[in-house]
Amino acid sequence: MLRSALLVAIGVAVTAFMSTCAFLFPLISPGENKVHRIANLWARMLLWLAGTKVEVIGLENVRQGKPQIFMANHQSDFDILIVLAHIPGQFRWIAKKELFKVPIFGKAMRNAGYIEIDRQNHEKALRSLEEAAQKIREGKSVVTFPEGTRSKDGTIKAFKQGMFHLAIQAGVPITPISIIGAHEIMPKRSLVVKPGTITMVIDRPVEVSGYTIETRGELIEKVRDIIVRNLENRGDFSGKTPAPAVPGKVAQ
């Protein structure tokens, strides 16, 4: 418990420092991409401090230089760090509105071009999806947790439909991501942080060209089934070798 308390205190301090950097840096050298690199470094620092190792499987499925929508299951606050630290290239988060209300941290997220979504307000949610569509048109990928919130027991909940609607309209593939073990490292509503290894499986992109808004339910089921299957396999991926994480490497 003492270790967890110390880690949380250090993590808050590191987050405050890096958020301040992301808040002030654009005043000197503007650009969302540069702020995203600060976020990448922040995530790697916190994972290192927590003693969390990450094994990445399927890194070759990331479409370099082409937009895609990454969709991951959500078990823990560590999911954010894992995705930020280990998905290469530029992407933009679609994150719940509450995070943008945190002083300095919220402004840092806006400086990085991350997108606020209010799922309780349909009109605002539609505007957020249009903002995400603009990022895609600019060639940026986006990342979302389609469950909408963290799973309390580690099981995968039902997926929200909005991002699938966006994928179909934008014509960009969905890349399913299964994060395995984050719930054991730090469950929802817990400040206890345990050292350990997390596996992130990046599956092959799912093309959306064969789906329409009317058949998006089939697309949702397909993407969810892939994430669930990899989660249930828990590391048995038919001989695939985890891609080595490169300490200190910052996504370009």
Secondary structure, DSSP 8 states (H G I E B T S, - for coil): -HHHHHHHHHHHHHHHHHHHHHHHHHHHS--HHHHHHHHHHHHHHHHHHTTEEEEEE-GGGS-TTS--EEEE---STHHHHHHHHHS-S-EEEEEEGGGGGSTTHHHHHHHTT-EEE-TT-HHHHHHHHHHHHHHHHTT-EEEE-TTSS--SSS------SHHHHHHHHHT--EEEEEEESHHHHS-TT------EEEEEEE---B--TT--GGGHHHHHHHHHHHHHHHHHHTT--TT---B---TT----
